[in-house]
Amino acid sequence: MTTAEYGYTAPVTIHFDDLDALGVLHNARYAALVERAILEWWGARGWAFAGGRPTRPDVFNVIREYSVTFHVPIAGTGRIDVHFWLEKLGTTSADYRFRSADGSVVHAEGRRVNVCLDPATMRPTPWSDEVRVAGKEITKA
């Protein structure tokens, strides 16, 4: 695993079913890699799903925006590092940035914005103080 000055770098595995007909990572699968990396980090800190239910209210959030720029295809199966960080934690939104790299080449980079929702109203609701404290660990200074 490569290290970064800020954020977190998670190794994720590319499986055969992640590849397209050319044998490279399918463009739609980048979102899944980022999702796996972010869920791993938050899950290790107690924000996860157990028995189909969120372990904390802040787990109930949705992706509002997702964009990615592709630079170099990832060929074949194996491990790739996903580096992500919080660019900004707003009142109800979390603005992540990410890139997938193999230690020397950045294959793709992008942005993902999550919004915390109240499960009863499905309307945006503020992040908890606990999320704000934990999020500082991966916020780019």
Secondary structure as UniProt FT lines:
FT   STRAND          8..14
FT   HELIX           16..18
FT   TURN            21..22
FT   STRAND          24..25
FT   TURN            27..28
FT   HELIX           29..43
FT   TURN            44..46
FT   STRAND          49..50
FT   TURN            51..52
FT   STRAND          53..54
FT   HELIX           57..59
FT   STRAND          61..70
FT   STRAND          78..89
FT   STRAND          93..101
FT   STRAND          106..117
FT   TURN            119..121
FT   HELIX           129..135
FT   HELIX           136..138
//
